[in-house]
Amino acid sequence: MSDVAIIGGGVIGLSCAFELARCGRSVTVIEREQTGFGASTVAAGMLTPSFEVELTPPSLVELQLDSLRRYPQFIADVETAGGLSCEYRDEGTLWVSRHRDDELELDHLCQIQEDRGLPARRLTGRQTRQLEPYLSPRIIGGLLVETDHQVNSRKLMIALRAACLAEDVEILEDTTVNTVERTRGRIALTLQSSDSASILHADQVLLAAGVWLEEGLVTPLPTIGMRPIKGQIMHLTGQPLVNRVLRNSDVYIVPRAGGKLLLGATEEEQGFDMQPTAGGTLDLLRYAFEILPGLYDLYVSEIDVGLRPAVSDHQPVIGPTDTQDIFIAAGHYRGGVLLAPATAHWITEAMIGGQTPAEIEPFGIDRFVQESRVEAAG
Ligand SMILES: Cc1cc2nc3c(=O)[nH]c(=O)nc-3n(C[C@H](O)[C@H](O)[C@H](O)COP(=O)(O)OP(=O)(O)OC[C@H]3O[C@@H](n4cnc5c(N)ncnc54)[C@H](O)[C@@H]3O)c2cc1C
């Protein structure tokens, strides 16, 4: 019997477990594979609310900024508790432009950033290349967003696991949750591991199963239409070529310690397919080569694939559900790493305080219940 059972050991499940445990709850995380098996370990780890700010509703931009502000303390807490580094870096993002179209896009992005109080600095081609000398001579301008940061998501997942264990979170790996049901005032979860089936009881449950939320897991939730958006990401190694995240509308290039570079990422509707493809790899290399020709001589160390959990409006689903004591934190799509500290903070407030904080009200599951009522009436 636990106070809280969390289904899914991704960045969302583990961040919430860490926060709830630090607030005195006894927490069990149940993970079908190993923690970090899902999208979280694949993620580039960019903490960039600036990205697509124009297409993002203000409430989500607010949540992203809130999470970004929480990041330094979150990292300090995780690293102190578990004793492992997350490789958090704060050099900012440099958007680069190759032609007039890109230039107009950067002007526009700069304006939107300023309107929303997000600082950004427009640069000439020469200033841009002074910051990053290996950039192609064809780069004609840039936009520096210094408030964007990044974390090594692989290290973060390992550090978060250690931090959870240090806070006495119980982690059951290689264990699948098949059903979640509320009976006689508490919640029962049926668990299946390779050698046994069992039932776990908890006072509260948090559903954080990523894109698999509606795959084989039976819950009292309404259908929310969770779907996978496949992302391929390439890992290169060799001479260090860049100091900060570089990006344009086609590709991003993320530097990691030891001369490693990540090129990302494709956005594909391919169901649950997790195979890398020649076309995906070709696109990433082609777009990145246009910006950074020196990567021609780097070694390909890995091509990784992850499934981003997305619902129809591409916004996360965070908060209580219609079933008492069952909560949800899922559908973080392209921003789960960025949104982890805020999600953990506000869901903990909701689970312990019994009220839904205003900050997460726009992300309630009731928007799907209302949608299905309208459909039924029509
Ligand atoms: C290529 C790529 C690049 C990305 N880059 C960024 C980025 O730069 N910045 C950013 O903020 N975000 C990024 N993202 C998005 C981010 O990775 C996701 O939003 C985030 O990882 C979602 O976390 P999660 O914990 O909800 O899901 P997941 O990490 O997928 O975790 C869900 C876990 O639940 C487990 N599970 C599922 N069903 C069950 C069950 N029935 N029983 C037990 N366990 C179960 C799974 O095994 C899995 O481990 C990227 C994603 C991809 C694919």
The ligand as an SDF file (V2000), in Angstrom:
LIG
                    3D

 53 58  0  0  0  0  0  0  0  0999 V2000
   13.5050   13.1380  -30.8300 C   0  0  0  0  0  0  0  0  0  0  0  0
   12.8750   13.8460  -29.6620 C   0  0  0  0  0  0  0  0  0  0  0  0
   13.4270   15.0380  -29.2180 C   0  0  0  0  0  0  0  0  0  0  0  0
   12.8450   15.7170  -28.1280 C   0  0  0  0  0  0  0  0  0  0  0  0
   13.4410   16.8710  -27.6900 N   0  0  0  0  0  0  0  0  0  0  0  0
   12.9040   17.5200  -26.6270 C   0  0  0  0  0  0  0  0  0  0  0  0
   13.5420   18.6810  -26.1260 C   0  0  0  0  0  0  0  0  0  0  0  0
   14.5790   19.1090  -26.6480 O   0  0  0  0  0  0  0  0  0  0  0  0
   12.9830   19.3290  -25.0540 N   0  0  0  0  0  0  0  0  0  0  0  0
   11.8340   18.8640  -24.4510 C   0  0  0  0  0  0  0  0  0  0  0  0
   11.3710   19.4880  -23.4990 O   0  0  0  0  0  0  0  0  0  0  0  0
   11.2180   17.7450  -24.9060 N   0  0  0  0  0  0  0  0  0  0  0  0
   11.7270   17.0590  -25.9720 C   0  0  0  0  0  0  0  0  0  0  0  0
   11.1160   15.9380  -26.4470 N   0  0  0  0  0  0  0  0  0  0  0  0
    9.8200   15.5420  -25.8570 C   0  0  0  0  0  0  0  0  0  0  0  0
   10.0060   14.7400  -24.5820 C   0  0  0  0  0  0  0  0  0  0  0  0
   10.9020   13.6930  -24.8140 O   0  0  0  0  0  0  0  0  0  0  0  0
    8.6550   14.1820  -24.1120 C   0  0  0  0  0  0  0  0  0  0  0  0
    7.6850   15.2090  -24.0410 O   0  0  0  0  0  0  0  0  0  0  0  0
    8.7880   13.5670  -22.7170 C   0  0  0  0  0  0  0  0  0  0  0  0
    9.8690   12.6640  -22.7030 O   0  0  0  0  0  0  0  0  0  0  0  0
    7.5250   12.8490  -22.2870 C   0  0  0  0  0  0  0  0  0  0  0  0
    7.8020   12.2680  -21.0290 O   0  0  0  0  0  0  0  0  0  0  0  0
    6.8520   11.1910  -20.3900 P   0  0  0  0  0  0  0  0  0  0  0  0
    7.4110   10.8670  -19.0550 O   0  0  0  0  0  0  0  0  0  0  0  0
    5.4270   11.6670  -20.4600 O   0  0  0  0  0  0  0  0  0  0  0  0
    6.8980    9.9340  -21.3780 O   0  0  0  0  0  0  0  0  0  0  0  0
    7.9980    8.7940  -21.5840 P   0  0  0  0  0  0  0  0  0  0  0  0
    9.3710    9.2950  -21.3980 O   0  0  0  0  0  0  0  0  0  0  0  0
    7.6940    8.1540  -22.8770 O   0  0  0  0  0  0  0  0  0  0  0  0
    7.7180    7.8080  -20.3760 O   0  0  0  0  0  0  0  0  0  0  0  0
    6.5650    7.0140  -20.2610 C   0  0  0  0  0  0  0  0  0  0  0  0
    6.9650    5.7290  -19.5440 C   0  0  0  0  0  0  0  0  0  0  0  0
    5.7820    5.0040  -19.1850 O   0  0  0  0  0  0  0  0  0  0  0  0
    6.0690    3.6240  -19.2860 C   0  0  0  0  0  0  0  0  0  0  0  0
    4.7880    2.8940  -19.4040 N   0  0  0  0  0  0  0  0  0  0  0  0
    3.8880    3.0150  -20.4050 C   0  0  0  0  0  0  0  0  0  0  0  0
    2.8090    2.2260  -20.1720 N   0  0  0  0  0  0  0  0  0  0  0  0
    3.0370    1.5960  -19.0010 C   0  0  0  0  0  0  0  0  0  0  0  0
    2.2850    0.6470  -18.2270 C   0  0  0  0  0  0  0  0  0  0  0  0
    1.0840    0.1950  -18.6360 N   0  0  0  0  0  0  0  0  0  0  0  0
    2.8250    0.1970  -17.0660 N   0  0  0  0  0  0  0  0  0  0  0  0
    4.0360    0.6510  -16.6410 C   0  0  0  0  0  0  0  0  0  0  0  0
    4.7810    1.5470  -17.3360 N   0  0  0  0  0  0  0  0  0  0  0  0
    4.2880    2.0300  -18.4960 C   0  0  0  0  0  0  0  0  0  0  0  0
    6.9270    3.5330  -20.5260 C   0  0  0  0  0  0  0  0  0  0  0  0
    7.6940    2.3360  -20.5760 O   0  0  0  0  0  0  0  0  0  0  0  0
    7.7980    4.8050  -20.4090 C   0  0  0  0  0  0  0  0  0  0  0  0
    9.0380    4.5520  -19.7810 O   0  0  0  0  0  0  0  0  0  0  0  0
   11.6860   15.2040  -27.4990 C   0  0  0  0  0  0  0  0  0  0  0  0
   11.1630   13.9810  -27.9270 C   0  0  0  0  0  0  0  0  0  0  0  0
   11.7430   13.3010  -28.9970 C   0  0  0  0  0  0  0  0  0  0  0  0
   11.1710   11.9760  -29.4220 C   0  0  0  0  0  0  0  0  0  0  0  0
  1  2  1  0
  2  3  1  0
  2 52  2  0
  3  4  2  0
  4  5  1  0
  4 50  1  0
  5  6  2  0
  6  7  1  0
  6 13  1  0
  7  8  2  0
  7  9  1  0
  9 10  1  0
 10 11  2  0
 10 12  1  0
 12 13  2  0
 13 14  1  0
 14 15  1  0
 14 50  1  0
 15 16  1  0
 16 17  1  0
 16 18  1  0
 18 19  1  0
 18 20  1  0
 20 21  1  0
 20 22  1  0
 22 23  1  0
 23 24  1  0
 24 25  2  0
 24 26  1  0
 24 27  1  0
 27 28  1  0
 28 29  2  0
 28 30  1  0
 28 31  1  0
 31 32  1  0
 32 33  1  0
 33 34  1  0
 33 48  1  0
 34 35  1  0
 35 36  1  0
 35 46  1  0
 36 37  1  0
 36 45  1  0
 37 38  2  0
 38 39  1  0
 39 40  1  0
 39 45  2  0
 40 41  1  0
 40 42  2  0
 42 43  1  0
 43 44  2  0
 44 45  1  0
 46 47  1  0
 46 48  1  0
 48 49  1  0
 50 51  2  0
 51 52  1  0
 52 53  1  0
M  END
$$$$
